[in-house]
């Protein structure tokens, strides 16, 4: 290396050090591969020529243990090739953002070299440097102007972008593009260079839409356009007739609704929330663990993403946006209940992406039309969206029965304009502690739900003195709406929907199926944390207490069961060992320890036991089938596989409706056989002469089998209570509502008599789900005045259910009714 080259590299090093004194960078984009090996060369494609970006890229790729492109020992230098090239030239005017596509000299040289060396590969890595990310609207015009400074031209504008936005710099490194593969059908360097540049320009447009989001009109402009849309105009005319409004009055009401609904994302607020939430997740919590997000990063380039997470806490809104922001994905528009539009908190949520909706607007066609149109604007502009199909937050920890309203509106929008594919992304959010745990318990015991208020938000701040453990965010299997419609309604593309206002007759059952598919996908993506495991294990023991050694063994055994027979490939179990899980649960105050000379005891007091039921219910579905098998076999009566399959098949529709299990009835036999083999391997069951039986009740493993049965025993007892009550009251005497009320009262009495420390045992919504499923299965029917009728099928189901129940509880239920 000559002296001039050495001085040049030294100068670049000084500039890089100076630059990084002003920057705070964050790597985003898909997971990267290992450094290039063998004869492979790596070059970096930029949108525009930029010295600052080359210095940033050189530093960032070294954090991936790759050879820096400005390194003098780089293989590129030995081959006489440039490590960087660009695909656009700046327009030259600071007021014109559009650049001019170019084939630069460095790219032409690379193409010539690739064709001259067909046995070697040049990997082109597209890289974007975002000097700040403004999802839509920024309070400062200068900042929003500088966010894409590379398009503005001149070093002055890049320097200003660094000074204003440099502390929030994102570096998006894409996966490599093989020039060797592009050159297979190409004979000339010019053609290869053009093909490469065209591919990169398309890729860069997709990256911009994925990371920042497409351009939206100013909020005021968007709102002002909504009353001019045909569906809203029709609703305005209807409102004029029904409410005796003038046209200006009706339009003004539509504008008022649109202003009440629309979000107002502000980059300033997003940055503020990023700083605040970084403190929350790393101070109050032990961080956020994210799983299976990399496939989403690829899918987000070509699809309209609708995130459909479970709803555990008010903080769900902020958690998912935080994770997406830090992983280089655009912040979604989030559907939030109007009850959250509180003073101070409401404007912050609106500027963070929330749009507000009333809980019910069935009787307000104008509001419904405005909301439909706003949602349609989000989808057609390519913005990611987020809503909770469960409607409200789960008070019991179970995934709730889905409400299909938002899904129906999404389908209507898609039928109007299906140009961009829609992808539903189920997301499991797992907490080791939720802020609202205390209020959930009070509500389950009958206390009226507290109205949201600013005082309530301030009161919640008292919780900030406590440790809330780690949070899991696990992305499930995507559901593509087009594929789903092709399966459910193959001729959907050929139909005309304008006449029925995009509400075809087939929409309701299809949307209901989609809703169940989504919540099932959420449960399949369950991430099991230590508190979930401790809750399951400890609550199945007498008096919620166990010897430490026995509890550790049970935790390890049950974690192993979930790993051996997972609900799906997205299901995962926490890392570590059982002793660490127990210590963690103690630290969080979820359990207590009683020291003893013969070995410590682990227990939960009444308050802790009730709280643990919430976290047990998060994951109950993972062991539902082996638990029901255990219920059938703990009486030590040998049963043939065919008998077990028949009994499970009979009970399965009701288990599936409550726990959203993923298997069809055709798949169920295979699942049952798999669990029988697993339970035999774990020494819980014995198999001889084609009969399964519990192990000897003197064996330690029999105690574990009994504990496993107790996971699902309350569910079976609750179902039996409803069936027995129907039989006792006789056919044609109770309505569904009366049955739910009486079942809830009797269940509350049974729970007191038998010490069932779980308020959800008498939760009326679970009885409602059972009645609905009995109607779907034809076990029940509704007659005049909505009374429930039944025949011999209900009697047969009751008798089959009795085989799985504990005798003392069964007799207690019969006495109570």
N, C-alpha and C positions, 0 to 999 in steps of 0.2 A: 504494500500500500504506500503511495507517495504521500509527501507531507501535506499537500493540499487536501487529499481525501481524509487524512487523519484529523485535520483541523475542521473539516466539514462535519464529520461525525461528532467531534467534540462540541461544536456549536449546536448541533441538533440535540445533543444530550443536555446542554444548558437550557435550551428553549423548552425542552420537554419537562425539565425540573421546574422551570418558572411557570409553565402552563399548569402543572399539577398542583402548584401552590394555590391556584384559583379554582380548581375543579374538584368535584366529588362525583365519581363515576359509578355506574352500576351496570353490570353485564346482564343483558336480557337476550331472549331468543331461545331456540331449541337447544337441547343438551348437545354438547360438542363431542366429536370423536377424538381418538388419540392423535398425537402429532403425526404428520406425514412420514412415511418410512420408504425405504428402498429408493427407487428412482423418481418418486413423485415430488413435484414442485408445487408450492402454494403461493398464489398471488391474491391480491385483495382488490375487489371492485368497489369503487366509490360512485356516488351519484354525481358529484362535481369535484373538480380538483381543489384540494385544500391541504395546506401544510399542517394546520392544527389537527385535522382529522387523521392524517398519517402518523403524527406523533402520538395521538391517543390510541390508535389501533396498534402501533408498535408496543406500547406499554401494556395494553389490555391482553393481547395474545400471549404475552410472556407470562401472565398470571395463569394461563392454561397450560404452561410448560411447553409452549411451542417456541420454535426459533423465531426471534424478532425479525421482521422483514427488513429493518434497517441495520441488522447485524452484519458486520463485514464478512463473517464466515458463512453467511447464508448461501445455500446452493444456487440461489438465483444469481448472485453476483458472479459465481464461477461460470454460470451459463450465459452471462452477459444480458440478463433480462431485468426489467424493472419490476419491483414488487407491487406497485400500485398502478391502476389505470381508472379512468372515469368514463361514463357513458353519456353525460350531458355537458354542455358548455353554458356558462351563465349568460343570461340575456343581456347583461351590460347595463341595464337600467334598474335602479333600486326599487322602482315602482311596478316592475313586471316580474311575476314569480315564475312564469313559464320559461324553462331553459330550452336550448336547442339540442336535439339528439346529435351525437358525433361518434365517429369511429376514431379514437385517438391513436397516435403513433405507437404507444406502448402496447395497445391491444393488437394492432397489426403485426408487431414484432412477435408477440406471443403466438399468434395464429400461424405465422411462418415457421416458428420453432416447433410447434406441435406437429405440423404436417411433415416436417423434416425428421422428427423423432417419433414415429408412430408407436414404438414400443414403450415409450414413457408417457406419463400423464401430468398435465397441468391442472391442478385443482383451483378453481376460481371461487373465492369466498366472498359473497356480497356482504358489505358492512355498512350500516347506517349509524351515524352519530347524531343524536337528538340533543340539542342544547336546550333542554326543558321539554316537557310534553304537555301541551294544552289540549285536553280532550275536545273542547268546543270553544268556550267563551272565556276570555281573560279580561280581568278588570283593567289592566294596563294595555293600551294599544301597542306601546313600544315592545312589551314582552311578547305579545302574540305575533308581532311582525318579525321578531328575531328568532322565534322558535324554529323556523326553517331558513336560517340565515344563509345556508349554502346556496339557496336559489336567488339571493338578493344581489350578490356580486360584490367583490371587493373585500380586502382584508379588514377594512374599518368595521364593516357590518359583522364579520365573524368575531372580531375582538369585542364588539359591543354585546353580541350574543353570549360570549364567554363570561363577560363581566356581570351581565344581568342574570343569566340562567345557568352559569357554569356549575353551581353547587348542586344542580339537579340534572346532571348529564347522564343519558342512557346510551349504551353502546349495544346495538343489536347485531350480533354475529350469526349469520345464517349458515346452513350446512353447505358443504362444498358442491360445486357444479363441475363435472368432469369435462374438460375440453377434448380429451381423448375420445369420449363417447360422442360428443357433438361432431367430431371430425370424421366419424365412420362413413357417412354418406356425403362428405364434402371434399372437393378436390382443390379448391383455390383458397389461399389465405384470406382474400377479401370476403368471400362468402362465409367462411368460418367466423371471421371477426364480426360480420353483420348478424349472423345467427346468435352469437354469444351476447352481443350488445342488446338485441331485441329481447332475448330471454331475461336478461338482467333488468331491463326497464320495466317489463311486466312484473317481475319479482319485487322490485322496489316499490311499485304502486301498491301491491298487496301488503307489503310490510308496513307502509305508511298507514293504510286503512286499518290494519290489525293493531298497531301500537297506539296510534293517535285517535283513529276513528275518522270517518268521512266528515266533510264540511257540512254543518247544519246552518240554516238561516238563523239570524238573530232571533232570540226568543219572541220578541215583540212581533216580528214579521211572521213567524210560524203561527202564533196565536191569531193574528189578524186574518190569516188565510183560511183557518178552519171553518168559519161560517159560510165560506163560498163553496165548500165541497158538496157534491150532490146529496149524499146521505144526510148531512147536517141541514141542508136547505129543506129537504123533505120533512125533517123533524121540526124545523122552524115553522113551516106551514101548518103542521099538525098542532104545534103549541099555540099558534095564532087562533086556530079554530076552537081548541078545547079550553084555552085559558083567556080568550078574548084579548089577546095582546096585539099591539100594532107591530108592523115589521121592524121598526127601529128597536122597540122594546124586546122583541124576541131575539134579534141579533145581539143586542147588548147582553142579554142573559146567556147566550151561547159564548160570547167573549168572556164573560165573568167565569163561566164554568171552565173554559180553556185556561184562563189565568190561574184558577184554583188548582188545576191538574198539573200543568207543565213544569218540568224540571228547569233548572237554570244553572247548569254546571259552570263553576268558576274555578279556573286553574289556581288562583290564589287560595281558595278554600281547600282544594284538593291537596295542595302542598302543606297547608296548615294541618289538615287531617292526617297526612302522611307522617308528619313529625309527631303529632299527638299519639297516633295509633302505634307507631314504632316504640314509643315509651310504654304504652299500655301492654303490648304483647311481650315486651322484654323486661318489664318491671313487675306489673301485677301478675302476668302470666310467665311461664317458662319458655315462651316462644311459640311459634306456629310451625307445625309439621305439615308439609304439602306433599301429596302423592298423586301420581298419574296425570300430571299437568302437561307433560311434553307432547302427547298426541293431540291435545287441544290446541297447542300453539300452531301446529300444522293445519288442523281443520279450520281454524279461525280465519285463515286467509281466503277461503273459498265459500264460507257459509255464514249466514246470519245466526249468531249464537244466542240462545235463550237459556240462561242459567236457571235451574229449578232445584234449589237446595231444600233440605229439610229445615224446619223452623223451630229452633230450640230457644232462642233468646233474641231480644231486641238488637243485640250486638251483631247478629248474623249479617245485617245489612253492611256494616262497616268491615267485618272480617273478610268477606268475599271480595269486596272492592279493593281492600288492601293487598290481598294475595294476588289478584289479577294485575294491579298496578305494578307491583314489585316483580312480576314475571313478564312484563312487557306486553300485556294485553290491555285493550281499551277498557275503560271503566264503563260498566253497563248502566243503562237507565233502569232504575229500580222502582217497582210498584210498592208503595207504602200506604198503609191505612191513614185516612184523614185524621185519625185520633193522634197521630204522631206529629201533626203540623202545629206544634206548640210554640209559644213565644221563645225566642232564642234558638231552641233545638230545631224547630221546623225549618227556618231559613238555612241553617247549616246543612241539614239533610238535603234540602232542595238543591243547594249549590254543590252538594257532593254526588248528585245524580238521581235523587229520589223524585218521583212524580207521585202525586197523592190521589187516592181514589176513595170514594165513599164506600161504606160497607155494603150498601144495597142501593141500587138505582133502577130496580125493575119497574117502578111506577113513575119513572121520570124519563120518557123517551128522548127528550132533548139532551139531557146529561149523558145518557147512554150513547147517543150518536156522536157527541163531542168526544167522549172518552174513546170510542171505537176509532174515530178519525185520528186522534192523537197517537194512539197505539199503532195505527197503520202508517203514520208518518215516520215513526221510529223504525219500523221494520223495513219500509221501502227505502229509507235513507241508508240502510246498512248498519244501524247502530245495534250493539249488543244490548240485551234486555235481561232483566231478572225479576222473577216473581215466585211466590211461595204457593204451590198447589195445595198445601194443607190449609190455606187460609190463615188461621191464627197459630199462635205458638202452642206447642205440645205441653200440656201440664203434667202428663204422666210419663213422659220420656219415650213413648211409643210414636211411631210414625202415624199420623192421623189419617182418617179417611179423606181422600182428595176432594177438593171443590173444583169443578171444571169450568167456571166462568171465564177466567183469563185464557184458558186453553181454547174455549169456544171462540173468543174474540180473535185469538191468534189464527185459528183456522179460517175465520171469515176474511181476515186480512190476506192470508195466503191464497185463498180462492180468488180474490180480487187481483192479486199480482203475485205470481209464482216464479218471477224471474230469478230471484236469488234464493238458493236452497236454505231451509231453516233446519237448524240442528238444536235439539234439546239436550242440555248437559245436566244430568242428575249430579248433585253434589251432596256428600255426607259431611256434616259439621259435627265434630265430636268434642265435647267439653268434659273436663274433669270436675269442674264446678261451674254452675250457671249463676248469674247475678240474682235471678228471680226465683231461686229454689224455695225460699221461705214463703213467698206469696203463692206459688203453685200449690204447696201443701195446704195452705189455708183455703184456697179456692176448691180443692178437691174435697175438703171437709164440709163444704157448703157455704163458705163465706163468699159474699158477692164480689165479683171482679172489680178491682179498684180502677177508677177512671184515670187515664193518663193525664199528668199535669206537670208543670214545671217544678212544683214542690216535690213530686215523686222522683223526678230526675235528680234533684239536689240531694234528696234522701239517699238515693242509690250510691252517691259518692262516698258514703260511709264505708261501703264495701271495699273501697280502694286500699284500705289498710290491710286487707287479707291477701293471701296467696291463692291463686285460682288454677295453678297447675299449667299443663300444656294443652294446646288446642290442635286438633287434627282437621285438616281439610283434604278430603279424598274425592277425586273426580271419577265418576262412574263411566259406564259404557255409553257413548253417545247414541241418541235416537234421532234418526233422520226422518223428517216429516214426510218427504216424498216417498221414501221406501215404505213407511208405515201406511200411508194412504193407498199405495199400490197393493199392499197385502189386504187391507180392510175393505177397500172400495176400488177395485181395479179400473173401472171406467170413469173415475172422477174427473179426468182431464176432458172428456168428451161432453160433459154436461154444461148447460147454460144456467148460471146462478143469479143473473140480474133480476129476473122476475120474482124470485123468492128472497131477494135482498141478501143473498149469499148465506142463506140458512136452509140448506137442503134437508130433506127428511132423514137422510142417513147420518147427519152430523152428530146428533146426540149420542147414539151408541158408540160411534167411532171416537168421539171426544172422551167418553167415559172409559173406553178401553185404553186410550192414550194416557189418561190420568193414572189409571192403575199401573200401566207400564212404567210410568215415570217414578211413582213412589216405590215400586218394586226395584227399579234401578238404584234408587237412593239406598234402600236396605242392602242391596248387593254390594254397595261400595262402603259398607260399614268398616270403620277403623276402631279396633278394640283397644281401649286404654287400660291402665292398671286399675282404675276405679271401677270400670265395668266388670272386670274379672273378680275383684274383691267383693263387689256387690253381689254377683251371682253366687259366689262360693259361700259367703258368710250368711246370706239370707236364707239359705237352704238348711242351715244348722239350727238345732234347738236353741231357743233364747238368743239367737244371733251371736253366738260365742263359740270359739273353737280353740283347741291347743294350737300354738303357733306352728309346730312341725306338721300337724295334720292339715292345717290350712295351706301351708306352702305346697304340700303334696297335691292337694286338690286344685290349687291354682295352676300348677304345672300340668296336671292331667287334663284339665278342661281347655287350657290354651292349646295343648297338643291336639285335642279333638277338633277344635276349630280349624287348626292348620291342616289336619289330615283330610277333613271334609268341608272345605270352605264353600260358602254360598256362591261365590264366583271368583274369577281371577283377580278381581279388584278388592276382595275382602282381605284385610290384613290385621295382624295382631302385633301389639307393642313389643319392642325389643327389650332385652334384659331378662332377669330371672325373678322368681317368685319372692325371694327375700327383698330384693330391691323394690318390687311393687308394693309390698307391705309397708316398707319404710316410707315410701312416697305417700301412700294413703294416710299414714300417721301424720306426716308433715302437713298434709292438707286438712287435717282434723276430721277425716271421714270415719275413722275408727279409733279405738283406744286400746291400750295395753295394760294388762294387770300382771305385774311381776309375781312369780311363784318359784319356789325352790325346786319344784319338779318340772318346771318348764312354763314359760310365759303363756298367758291366755290373751287372745285377741277378741275383742267384742265391740258391738255397737250399741249405744244407749238408744232409748226410744226415738229421740230426735234424729240421731244419725241413721237409725234403721229405716225410718220413713224416707229420709233423703236418699239413701242408697237404692230404694226401689226405683227411683227415676233413672239412675245410671244402669241398673240391671235391665230395665225395660228398653234402653237404647239398643241392646244386643240380644235380647231374648230370642229373637227369630233365628239366630245362628244355631241354637241347640234345641229348637222346637221339636224336630222329628225324633232325635234320640231320646229326648225327655218323654215324649208320648210313648215311645217303645218301652221305656223304663217303667212308665205307669202301668202298662199292660203286663209286664213281666215280674214286677216286684213281689207279686203274690206267690211266686215260685210254681205257678201252674204252667207246665210245658205247652208251648203252642207251635204249630207248624208255620213255616214261612208264609204259606197261602193264607192262613188265618190272620196273621199279623198284617199282611198286605191288605186283606179285605177290610179289617178294622180301621187301618190308617186311611185307606181310600174313602171310607164312609165319613170319617171325621175331617178329612183334609180340606174340603171346601170352606168349612167354618174357620179352620186355622189359617188358611190362605187369605180369607177375607179380612181377618183381624191383623195378621202379621205380614202380609204381602210377600208370601213365599213365592219363589220364581218358577217352580216346576209345574208343568201341565200334568194332568192325571196319567197321561201315557208315559211320562218320565218318572213318575213317582215310584214305581216298583224298583227301578234301578237304584234310586236314591235310598230306598228302604234297605235293599240288599247291601248296599255299601255301608250303611250305618250299622247293620247287624254284624258285618264282618269286623268293623272298627271296634265295636263294643266287645266282641269276643277277643280281639287282639289285646284290648285293654284289661281283660280278665273280669269284666263286668257280667258277661253272659257265658253260658256253656251251650254247646250244640252237640247233640248226639241223636242218632236215628232220625235225622231230619226234623228234630224238635229243638226249639230254643227255650232256655230256662235261665233264670237268675242263678248266680253262684250261691253256694251255701251261705245261709244268713249268719254263720259264725265267722265268715271271712271279712277282712277289712274292706275288700272291694264291694261287698254287698252294701255297706254303709254309703259308699260313693254312688252306687246305683240308686239307692233310695234318695240321696240328695239330688241327683240328676232328675229324678222323677218329680221332685218338688218344684222344679222350675216351671213346669206347665200344669201342675196339679190345680192351682187356683183358677186357671183359665177353663179347664175341664169342669171344675166344680161350679163355676159361674154359668157355664152353658147348661149344665145339668139342672141348676136351680130354675132357669127359665123354662126348660122343657117340663120339669116336674110341676111347676106352677100352672102351666097351660093344661096339663093332664088333670090336675086337681080341680081347676076352675071349669073344666070341660070346654069343648068346642063351641064357638059362637057366643062367648060371653065377655071377652076382653078385647079392647082395641089395642093397637100397638103402643100407643102412648100410655095407656093404663098398665100394660104389661111391663113397660120399662120402669115406670114409677114404683110398682109393687116389687119388682125384682131388685131395684136399688135399695129399697127399705129392708127387704129380707136379707140381702147380702150384707148390709151394714150390721145387722143383728148377728149374722153368722160370724162375721169378722171379729166382733167383740167376744163372742163365746169361745172362739178358737184361737184368739190372739193373732189374727192375721194383720200384721202391722203394715198394711198397704192400702191407702185410700182409694187407689184405682180399682180395687176389688169390687166396689159398689159404684163405679163410674157409670152413669146412665148411657153415655155414648157407646160403651162397649156392648151393652144389651141392645142398643139400637142397631148396631152393626150385625149382631147375631140375628135379629128379627128380619132385617133386610135380606140376609143370606138365606134364611129359611124360606122366605117368600120366593127368592130367585130359584131355589132348588125344588120348589113345588111342595115342600113339606107343610107350609102354611098357605092359606089363601085368604083374601079379604072379601067379606060379604057386605051386605047392606049396613050402613052406618059404620063402615070400616072395622067391624068386628073380625077377629081372626078365627078361621076354621081350620080343622085338621082332621086327619084320618089315621089309619093304622101305621102309616109311614113314620109319624112322629113317635108313636109308641115303640116301634122297632128301633129307632135312633136312640131313644132314651135308654132302652135295655142294653144296647151296645155300649153306650157311654158309661153305664154303670160298671162295666168290666174294668175300667181304668181308674175308678175312684177309690179313695180311702173310705172304708166302711163307716167310721165314726162320724166323719164330716157329712157323708151321704145321709145317715140317719138324722143328723142335726138339721140338715136342710129340710128333710121331710117333716120333722116336728115343727119347724118355723113356719112352714106354709100351711 
